[in-house]
Amino acid sequence: MALQGDLRDFSITEIVQLIGQQFKTGVLNVQHRRKKVEISFVDGMIVHVFSNYRAKKDLLGEILVKAQVITQGQLNRALKLQEETLQYLGEILIDLQWLKTEQVLRVLQNQIYETIYDLFRWGEGQFRFDLKLVERYRKIPLALSPENVLLNVLRILDEWPEIEKKISSPYIVFEKVSPGESEEAYNISEFGEKISEEGEVIHGLVDGKRTVQEIIDRSLLGKYNVFDSLVKLEEGGLVQRVAIARPSFIDLVSGKTLSNISSILRLGTLFVIILLLVSYGKPFLKDVVTNARIEKPEVSLPRTYSDGFHKKKIIRALEIYRLERGEYPKDLQKLVSTGILGDWDLFSEDGQPYRYKVDGDGIVLSP
């Protein structure tokens, strides 16, 4: 007999805990509208996850290519071998000695955490757990304790809102702070005592050019670990933000899930149908559509006026902070973490960060 019900009656925490405590082997299916997640258990341990809404960029092979640990050619060859042998892709890459087991394991663990994190945010849906034999990885020691996974996911849910306030965009660029540049900068010899192992990896990837998203891609540590470590590195004076890169159209599209892309395609199809109906319909409708023009007004703000308005906004935010706290912030980033300004407000139109000082003439902003 299957265990089934509604997430409004039993939370995902209760369901996963029950399966783990009873050392069950089987598959938990959770569905909300068109979204579907499958979590596989062996003797109460989580060994595999699947979600039908995962974008191409979130697949194991694509993640490894973006991390530059394998090439696109190697991935294509491994995928061809997978078609022939029906082996797991991660095990094929390990057999070919193109990757270490720890690298594949790290990505798979992140996928489990991120998928279960999504489930916590659903709030509603139906679940069903079926007792059945589960095929697991033979060469990858992936078996996570449900209790540990739930504790970590709950911690992420609790801490993420504050982290996102401090780093609100994945396109921020950080650079390392050399000893002596910041009064708060740690001595490099103390680095290991102050920052976690993940933080050390991320610090090594900060180069003044890579965006936060590129660091996520290269590190294989997942979004939460990268954001959390960058916040700690910045607060510790080891890194500082220098710009915000403008995402390309390809970046924006690659970030869309399959369901979002399907929605866009449906809207596009509907638009084409309407055009066809108009084209072959009454002549006056065709004339209205084809001859209609929206003229773009030749009006633009002078650069100096735009910058001046931007600086006034920052100065006003600094005064608000002083009125509320009794003193000016040590840096402009405090205006973001307290919610007075957004990250974009701290950069000029050229992407350069604003800095400020207070002297006898008042607040001076640069650039």
C-alpha positions in Angstrom: 0.0 0.0 0.0 1.4 3.4 -1.1 1.8 6.4 1.2 0.0 9.3 -0.4 -1.6 12.6 0.4 -1.6 16.4 0.1 1.3 18.7 1.2 -1.3 20.9 2.9 -1.9 18.0 5.3 1.6 16.6 5.6 4.7 18.8 5.1 7.7 17.6 3.0 9.7 17.5 6.3 7.3 15.0 7.9 7.2 12.8 4.8 11.0 12.7 4.3 11.7 12.1 8.0 9.1 9.2 8.1 10.7 7.5 5.1 14.2 7.9 6.6 13.3 6.8 10.2 11.6 3.6 8.8 14.6 2.8 6.5 12.3 2.5 3.5 13.4 1.8 -0.1 11.3 3.3 -2.8 10.5 6.5 -4.7 8.7 9.6 -3.4 6.8 11.4 -6.1 5.7 15.0 -5.5 3.7 17.0 -8.0 2.2 20.5 -8.2 0.5 21.3 -11.5 3.0 20.5 -14.2 6.0 20.3 -11.9 7.2 16.9 -10.7 10.0 15.8 -8.4 11.1 12.2 -7.7 13.3 11.4 -4.7 14.8 7.9 -4.5 15.6 6.2 -1.2 17.6 3.1 -0.3 17.3 1.9 3.3 16.1 5.4 4.3 19.0 7.3 2.6 18.5 9.7 -0.3 20.4 8.4 -3.3 18.9 10.2 -6.3 16.6 13.1 -7.3 14.8 14.0 -10.6 12.8 17.1 -11.5 11.0 17.5 -14.8 11.4 21.3 -14.8 15.2 21.4 -14.6 16.7 23.7 -17.3 19.4 22.3 -19.7 22.0 24.5 -17.9 21.3 22.6 -14.7 22.0 19.1 -16.1 25.2 17.4 -14.9 27.0 17.5 -18.2 26.3 21.2 -18.8 27.4 22.1 -15.3 30.7 20.3 -15.7 31.4 22.0 -19.1 30.7 25.4 -17.6 33.0 24.6 -14.7 35.7 23.9 -17.4 36.5 20.5 -15.9 35.5 18.7 -19.1 35.2 20.0 -22.7 32.1 20.0 -24.9 33.8 17.3 -27.0 34.3 15.1 -24.0 30.7 15.5 -23.0 29.4 14.6 -26.4 31.6 11.5 -26.4 30.3 10.5 -23.0 26.7 11.1 -24.0 27.2 8.8 -27.0 28.6 6.1 -24.7 25.7 6.6 -22.4 23.3 5.8 -25.3 25.2 2.6 -26.0 25.7 1.4 -22.4 22.8 3.0 -20.5 25.3 3.9 -17.7 25.0 7.0 -15.6 26.8 9.9 -17.1 28.8 10.6 -14.0 30.1 7.0 -13.8 31.1 7.1 -17.5 33.1 10.3 -16.9 34.9 8.7 -13.9 35.6 5.5 -15.9 37.2 7.6 -18.7 39.3 9.2 -15.9 38.2 12.7 -17.1 36.8 13.5 -13.6 37.4 12.5 -10.0 34.6 10.9 -8.0 34.5 13.9 -5.6 33.8 16.3 -8.4 30.7 14.4 -9.7 29.6 13.8 -6.1 29.7 17.5 -5.3 27.4 18.3 -8.2 24.9 15.5 -7.4 24.7 16.6 -3.8 24.0 20.2 -4.8 21.2 19.0 -7.1 19.6 17.1 -4.2 19.8 20.1 -1.9 18.5 22.5 -4.5 15.6 20.2 -5.5 14.4 19.7 -1.9 14.8 23.4 -1.3 12.4 24.0 -4.2 9.9 21.6 -2.6 9.9 23.6 0.6 8.8 26.6 -1.4 5.9 24.9 -3.2 3.6 25.1 -0.2 1.0 22.8 -2.0 0.9 19.7 -4.1 0.3 16.0 -3.9 2.7 13.3 -2.9 3.0 9.5 -3.2 5.6 7.1 -1.9 5.9 3.7 -3.6 7.9 0.8 -2.1 10.1 -0.5 -5.0 13.6 -1.5 -5.8 15.8 1.5 -6.7 18.7 1.5 -9.0 21.6 3.5 -7.5 25.0 4.6 -8.5 27.5 1.7 -8.4 30.7 3.7 -8.4 29.6 7.0 -6.7 29.1 6.8 -3.0 26.0 9.0 -3.0 23.8 8.4 0.1 22.6 11.4 2.1 20.9 11.2 5.5 17.4 12.8 5.3 17.9 14.4 8.7 21.1 16.2 7.6 19.6 17.3 4.3 16.5 18.7 6.0 18.6 20.5 8.6 20.8 22.1 5.9 17.8 23.1 3.7 16.0 24.7 6.7 19.2 26.6 7.5 19.4 27.8 3.9 15.7 28.9 4.0 16.4 30.8 7.2 19.6 32.6 6.0 18.9 33.1 2.3 16.7 36.3 2.6 19.5 38.1 4.5 22.2 36.9 2.1 20.2 38.0 -0.9 19.8 41.5 0.5 23.6 41.8 0.6 24.2 40.2 -2.8 21.1 40.9 -4.8 22.5 40.1 -8.3 24.5 37.2 -9.8 26.2 39.7 -12.2 28.1 41.6 -9.5 31.9 41.5 -10.0 34.3 41.2 -7.0 38.0 41.7 -6.8 40.5 40.6 -4.1 41.6 43.2 -1.5 45.3 43.3 -1.0 46.7 43.5 2.5 46.8 47.2 3.5 44.0 48.3 1.2 41.4 47.8 3.9 41.7 48.4 7.6 39.6 45.4 8.1 41.5 43.0 5.8 42.7 39.9 7.4 46.4 38.9 7.3 46.7 36.3 4.6 48.4 33.9 7.0 45.2 34.0 9.1 43.0 33.1 6.1 42.5 29.4 6.9 41.4 30.2 10.4 38.9 32.9 9.3 37.3 31.3 6.2 35.9 27.9 5.4 37.3 25.5 2.8 34.6 26.6 0.4 35.5 30.2 1.0 39.1 29.6 0.1 38.1 28.0 -3.2 35.8 31.0 -4.0 38.5 33.5 -2.9 40.8 31.9 -5.5 38.2 32.4 -8.2 37.7 36.1 -7.5 39.7 38.0 -10.1 38.0 41.3 -10.7 36.5 40.0 -14.0 34.3 37.0 -13.1 30.7 37.6 -12.1 29.1 35.9 -9.1 27.3 33.6 -11.6 30.6 32.7 -13.3 32.1 31.8 -9.9 29.1 29.6 -9.2 29.7 27.9 -12.5 33.4 27.4 -12.0 33.3 26.3 -8.3 30.8 23.5 -8.5 29.7 24.6 -4.9 26.2 25.7 -5.7 24.5 29.1 -5.5 24.0 29.2 -1.7 27.6 28.3 -0.8 29.0 30.9 -3.2 26.7 33.7 -2.1 27.2 32.9 1.6 31.0 32.7 1.2 31.2 36.0 -0.8 29.2 37.8 1.9 31.7 36.5 4.6 34.7 37.3 2.4 33.4 40.8 1.8 32.6 41.4 5.5 36.0 40.1 6.4 37.7 42.6 4.0 39.1 40.0 1.7 37.1 41.0 -1.4 35.2 44.1 -2.6 32.7 44.6 -5.4 33.9 46.7 -8.4 31.2 46.5 -11.0 28.0 44.9 -12.2 28.1 43.2 -15.6 25.2 43.5 -17.9 23.7 40.1 -18.7 23.6 39.1 -22.3 20.4 37.9 -24.0 21.8 34.4 -24.1 22.5 34.5 -20.3 18.9 35.6 -19.7 17.4 32.9 -22.0 19.7 30.1 -20.6 18.4 31.0 -17.1 14.8 30.2 -18.1 13.3 26.8 -17.2 11.8 24.6 -19.8 8.3 25.5 -18.7 9.0 29.2 -19.0 10.4 28.7 -22.5 7.3 26.7 -23.4 5.1 29.6 -22.2 7.1 32.1 -24.3 6.7 29.8 -27.4 3.0 29.5 -26.9 2.6 33.3 -26.7 4.7 33.6 -29.8 2.5 31.1 -31.7 -0.6 32.9 -30.6 0.8 36.2 -31.9 1.6 34.6 -35.3 -2.0 33.3 -35.5 -3.4 36.7 -34.8 -1.2 38.2 -37.5 -2.3 35.6 -40.0 -6.0 36.3 -39.2 -5.4 40.0 -39.6 -3.5 39.5 -42.9 -6.3 37.4 -44.4 -9.2 39.2 -42.8 -10.8 42.5 -43.5 -8.5 44.9 -45.5 -9.0 47.8 -43.1 -7.7 45.6 -40.1 -4.6 44.8 -42.1 -4.0 48.5 -42.9 -4.4 49.4 -39.2 -1.9 46.8 -38.1 0.7 47.2 -40.8 0.6 51.0 -41.1 0.5 51.7 -37.3 3.6 53.4 -36.1 4.9 54.4 -32.6 7.4 57.1 -33.1 10.3 57.1 -30.6 10.6 60.6 -29.2 14.0 62.2 -29.7 14.4 63.0 -26.0 17.2 61.9 -23.8 18.7 63.1 -20.5 22.2 64.7 -20.7 24.8 62.4 -19.1 25.7 65.0 -16.4 22.0 65.5 -15.5 21.5 61.7 -15.1 24.6 61.3 -13.0 23.7 64.3 -10.9 20.2 62.9 -10.2 21.8 59.5 -9.3 24.2 61.1 -6.8 21.5 63.1 -5.2 19.6 59.8 -4.6 22.7 58.3 -2.8 23.3 61.5 -0.7 19.7 61.5 0.4 20.0 57.8 1.3 23.1 58.6 3.4 21.2 61.3 5.3 18.4 58.9 6.0 20.8 56.3 7.3 22.5 59.0 9.5 19.1 60.1 10.9 18.1 56.5 11.7 21.5 55.3 13.1 23.1 58.5 14.4 26.1 58.2 12.1 27.1 57.7 8.5 27.7 54.1 7.3 31.3 52.9 6.9 30.6 52.2 3.2 27.8 52.5 0.7 27.1 48.8 0.8 25.4 49.3 4.2 22.7 51.2 2.3 21.9 48.0 0.4 22.0 45.6 3.3 19.6 47.9 5.3 17.2 48.1 2.3 17.5 51.8 1.6 19.1 51.4 -1.8 19.5 48.5 -4.3 22.8 47.1 -5.6 22.3 48.9 -9.0 22.1 52.3 -7.2 25.8 52.0 -6.1 27.2 52.0 -9.6 27.5 54.7 -12.3 26.1 54.3 -15.9 29.6 53.0 -16.8 29.4 50.3 -14.2 31.9 51.9 -11.9 31.2 51.8 -8.1 30.5 55.0 -6.2 32.5 55.8 -3.1 31.9 58.6 -0.6 33.6 60.6 2.1 32.4 63.3 4.5 34.4 66.5 4.9 33.8 70.1 5.9 31.9 70.8 2.6 29.5 67.8 3.2 29.3 64.5 1.4 31.6 64.0 -1.6 30.8 61.2 -4.1 33.1 59.7 -6.7 33.3 59.0 -9.5 
